[in-house]
Amino acid sequence: MLPIRDRLPTRTVPFVTYIIIAVNVLSFLWQGALVEAGYTDVVSDFGFVPYLFQNDPVAQAPTILASMFMHGSTMHLFGNMLFLYIFGDNVEDAVGHGRYLAFYLLGGIAAALAQMAVDPLSTVPMVGASGAIAAVLAAYLALYPRAPITVLNPIFWLWFTFGLFLDLPAWVVVLEWFAANLLSGFGALASARHGTGGVAFFAHIGGFLAGLVLIGLFMIGRTKQKADRWSGWRPPPRNPPSPGRFGGWGGRYYG
């Protein structure tokens, strides 16, 4: 289920979200430049490897942060940044800029540790922002469960009734994402143990659960914004309300 936008404005410029997106894009370009220059071990050297971390956690600790800003393909980067762009600005607006950065990084760290807990002997490097973004999705779910999210209509025959796009409540979109990752995670365990790589689904799950726990702490002393509520199974309005002053449309492991 591919989200396209939300309609929840922000009260401040979500510059931390924009900076994180920029750093991810620049990091991906840097990866490509290194590979073009003949440095083919960039993912192995900077990705998070559970087995290496357990043997030398001090030396390997920087790879947790480095891996959060690396991606394995253009589509991997695009998908992650799309989700961050849609959901991140409102979470940043709710918790505040400094807290949001800390929340994002803690979510990514929890994601890496969750993947290591599930497959501690893995020597496959993990890269990707998905674990941290999973924490952001969990925060959005907790804060704005009924906010309408416009998604690409996943059922072809409903295109003739509702059109190409459909409005769904945030809880449906986010929980569908979580359920898909949970089911896929169990199926990925066998391939992971054989070192063939794939998607680090348990990093996604770990980041999501961490986000659910952390958001309550990060909202202490803060007030969340009032949000429009989903109003039924229907296509999005042709001329949706303005998103507001700062609103927006809104072998390796890929996390």
Beta strands, then each sheet from edge to edge (+ up, - down):
strand 1: 3-6
strand 2: 126-127
strand 3: 148-152
strand 4: 165-169
strand 5: 198-199
strand 6: 253-254
sheet 1: 1+ 3- 4+
sheet 2: 2+ 6+ 5+
end
